[in-house]
Each structure stands twice: as structure tokens, then as C-alpha cells.
Amino acid sequence: MTERIQVTKTHKLFINGAFPRSESGRSAVVIDAKGKVAAHLCRASRKDVRDAVTAAAKAQPSWAERAAYNRSQILYRMGEMLEGKSDEFIQVIKQTTNADLRAARKQVAASIDRLVAFAGWADKFSQVLGCHNPIAGPYYNFTVPEATGVVAVIGPDEPSLLGLVSLIAPALCAGNTIVALASRAEPITACLLGEVCATSDVPGGVINILTGDRAELIDWIAGHREVGAIHAGGLNDDETRSVRLGCADNMKRITLRDLDADDWYDDAACESPWWIEPFVEMKTIWHPSSA
């Protein structure tokens, strides 16, 4: 009997609820911690960035109009599906990084808990960030948060999965749609997260995940006028400069998380409603209190 040749997986992009290859036809090899080929993945191009932002912009109004409780259910469902694929995530983290089994399990468990935490905030954060304003006059005056729009997420290299989930979840629960760029060092977990989204009732276009050369894509993401905010972690000085220059064109909000690898596990800090605040706009409503 001939020896079977293992089929090496090629991970696709995740755009508009589908798994297309890059329009450029390019791919890259992912080498595991032992120097062997772990997988192939698509290298996104400028055109792929445009397609992802277009899908996110189209999906955003209906996502924001959903009941906050429904967004909460979908985020919780993502946590459920991530739990169901936890063994696969653990194996990938072990295979492509120097993490041992205990560290890989810790990261996956923390990622699931982070999704559940922001699922809980989805229908509660507006009560914390909004307010009833005292005024002189026969009026009620309320300030309520509304989603910014399309948020670009740039994941840190470490921890690849937890960092990406922590950056996506607060913007998502507020009604924003996401265009995410995977970790440079360990991108396969981002590809698997796309598979989680595809089976978690996430509407097409709400979450879009790109893999590829960060240095090539970051300028196009930062400069795209339909992107309203950027949430990034683990950027170096050149990447930070590129983001700030690109965002100056249409005054995007920039939130950069300069955290050590261990700091991403701090629940009190990373699950705060103040992680949601940069991705909402405040609308003030006046209403007469009597005829």
C-alpha cells in the first residue's frame, strides 16, 4: 500500500460571509515551530481590502438596527462555536508558536470568556456610557451611544487569538462591523475564527478577516474613507506612523493597545465598557416633558 500524502490546508480570506481566495492569486506558506509547512494562506491585496470594507459598510446599518439582545445572542453563539472548536485552536497555537499545551488552553479559554463578556455588555453598555442630563426647562434630555460604522482591527502578534478577539468584540457588540487584519506571526487562528463566524449566525459582511503582508495592507486600511475607526494592538513605530498618517485624511478614531502579552489576560481592564466607548458616537435627544 502506498504511503498517503497529507493534504495541506490552504486558508482563505473571510469576506462577506464567504471564503474567497485573494483576487491577486497570491498565497504564503506558514511554517510551524519545528520548521515544517503547517498550512498555506491567501495573501490579501488592496482590492481585497476594498471588497472587505464595501461588505462591512453595506452590512453595518442592519447590524446596528438589530436589537442589542440579538447582537448579544450572536456574540454568545460565537463563544459557543469557539468552545466547540477549542481542540483545533489549541493544536494550531501549539503547532505554530512556542506555546505549550497549558498556555494554548489558557489563551483559547480566555478568548471564549472574552466573547461571552462582551455578549453580556451588548444590551447594557448604553446604560453605562449614556445618561439622563439635568437641564433647566420643561424637557427631558438624554445622551445615547450609537455605533461609529466600519471599524478596522489590526491584531497583535501575541497572543494572536485572544488579542484579535479582544479587539473585535467591543466594537462588534456596539453595532459596528469589522474588517480585521490577522496577526503577522500566527495568522491561522484568525482564519479559524472566520470559520467560527460562518457557523455563528453572524450576518455576511459583519466580520471580515484578511491575511497577508501587514506592511503592504496597513496603508490601504488606514487610508480608506469608509473606515470610521481603527482598533489595533502590538504595532511597531513604523506601523503606528502609517496608521496615524492614513487616519488624518478623514479623521478616523484611533485606539492603540500597547499591552504586554500577559496584559491581554487582565479581565478587569480588557472587558471594561470603556473598551467599547471609542467606537460609539454620542447622540443627544431633547423631548418636551409636558404639552
Secondary structure, 3 states (H helix, E strand, C coil): CCCCCCCCCEECCEECCECCCCCCCCEEEEECCCCCEEEEEECCCHHHHHHHHHHHHHHHHHHHHCCHHHHHHHHHHHHHHHHHCHHHHHHHHHHHCCCCHHHHHHHHHHHHHHHHHHHHHCCCHHHHHCEECCCCCCEEEEEEEEECCEEEEECCCCCHHHHHHHHHHHHHHCCCEEEEECCCCCCHHHHHHHHHHHCCCCCCCCEEEECCCHHHHHHHHHHCCCEEEEEEECCCHHHHHHHHHHHCCCCCEEEEECCCHHHHHCHHHHCCHHHCHHHEEEEEEEEECCC
